[in-house]
């Protein structure tokens, strides 16, 4: 397990660096740096606005007595997107934007939510609010 994590922590930065160098060769140094900065700023703006939206959705669901399954899933995906956005690189920034951007986040949630329900609550009688 530790060997896999070590390989992961060595492999991902190497791939990110290779992609940045390739993109730098294709479009140049300054456009590549601008792209990195723009993706980071866009991610930060989306992360903040979508995070507040999800917090309000969870509060609204709880006040109505509805289990906040969808809001919690969206919050989890926004958290994962934020972690990806912290990691420097084009691939991780793109993955972070995909997790934070609402249409793609909903599609990922539509795929992930039923899998999680089957994984953790397969023979359970709990009522789980369905993903919309």
C-alpha positions in Angstrom: 0.0 0.0 0.0 2.8 2.4 0.9 4.6 1.5 -2.3 1.6 2.3 -4.3 1.2 5.7 -2.7 4.8 6.5 -3.1 4.6 5.5 -6.8 1.5 7.7 -7.1 3.2 10.7 -5.5 6.2 10.4 -7.7 4.3 9.5 -10.9 1.6 12.2 -10.9 4.0 15.2 -10.6 6.2 13.7 -13.3 3.2 13.4 -15.7 2.1 16.9 -14.8 5.5 18.3 -15.5 5.7 16.5 -18.9 2.3 17.9 -19.9 3.3 21.4 -18.9 6.5 21.1 -20.9 4.7 19.7 -24.0 2.0 22.5 -23.9 4.8 25.0 -23.4 6.4 23.8 -26.6 3.1 23.9 -28.5 1.9 27.3 -27.4 4.8 29.0 -25.8 5.9 29.9 -22.3 3.7 32.9 -21.5 0.5 31.4 -22.9 1.1 28.3 -20.8 1.7 30.3 -17.7 -1.4 32.3 -18.5 -3.4 29.1 -19.0 -2.2 27.8 -15.6 -3.1 31.0 -13.8 -6.4 31.4 -15.5 -7.4 27.8 -14.7 -6.5 28.3 -11.1 -8.5 31.6 -10.8 -11.5 30.1 -12.6 -11.4 27.1 -10.3 -11.2 29.3 -7.2 -14.1 31.4 -8.3 -16.2 28.3 -9.2 -15.2 26.6 -6.0 -16.3 29.5 -3.8 -19.6 30.1 -5.5 -20.6 26.4 -5.9 -19.5 25.6 -2.3 -21.8 28.3 -0.9 -24.6 27.1 -3.2 -24.2 23.5 -1.9 -24.1 24.6 1.7 -27.4 26.5 1.2 -28.9 23.5 -0.5 -27.9 21.2 2.4 -29.4 23.7 4.9 -32.6 23.9 2.9 -33.0 20.2 2.7 -32.3 19.7 6.4 -34.9 22.4 7.3 -37.5 20.7 5.2 -36.7 17.3 6.7 -35.3 15.8 3.5 -32.1 13.8 3.7 -29.4 15.8 2.0 -28.0 13.0 -0.2 -27.6 15.1 -3.3 -26.1 18.1 -1.5 -23.6 15.9 0.4 -22.6 14.2 -2.9 -22.1 17.6 -4.5 -20.2 18.8 -1.5 -17.9 15.8 -1.7 -17.3 16.4 -5.4 -16.5 20.1 -4.8 -14.1 19.0 -2.1 -12.3 16.6 -4.5 -12.3 19.3 -7.1 -10.7 21.7 -4.6 -8.0 19.2 -3.8 -7.3 18.8 -7.5 -7.1 22.6 -8.0 -4.6 22.9 -5.2 -2.2 20.5 -7.0 -0.2 22.4 -9.6 -0.5 21.2 -13.1 -2.8 21.3 -16.1 -4.3 17.8 -15.7 -5.1 18.2 -12.1 -6.6 21.7 -12.7 -8.8 20.2 -15.5 -9.9 17.4 -13.2 -10.7 20.0 -10.5 -12.7 22.1 -12.9 -14.6 19.1 -14.0 -15.5 18.2 -10.4 -16.5 21.8 -9.6 -18.4 22.8 -12.8 -22.1 22.1 -12.1 -23.1 20.2 -15.3 -20.2 17.8 -15.2 -20.5 17.5 -11.4 -24.1 16.4 -11.8 -23.1 13.8 -14.4 -20.4 12.4 -12.2 -22.8 12.4 -9.3 -25.4 10.5 -11.4 -22.8 7.8 -12.0 -21.2 7.8 -8.5 -24.3 8.1 -6.3 -26.0 4.8 -7.3 -22.7 3.0 -7.0 -22.1 4.3 -3.5 -25.6 3.4 -2.4 -25.2 -0.2 -3.7 -21.7 -0.4 -2.2 -22.6 0.8 1.3 -26.4 0.3 1.7 -27.0 -2.8 -0.5 -29.3 -4.8 1.9 -30.3 -1.9 4.0 -33.8 -0.6 4.7 -32.6 3.0 5.1 -34.5 5.6 3.0 -31.9 7.4 0.8 -33.0 10.5 -1.0 -32.4 9.9 -4.7 -30.0 11.9 -6.8 -32.0 14.3 -9.0 
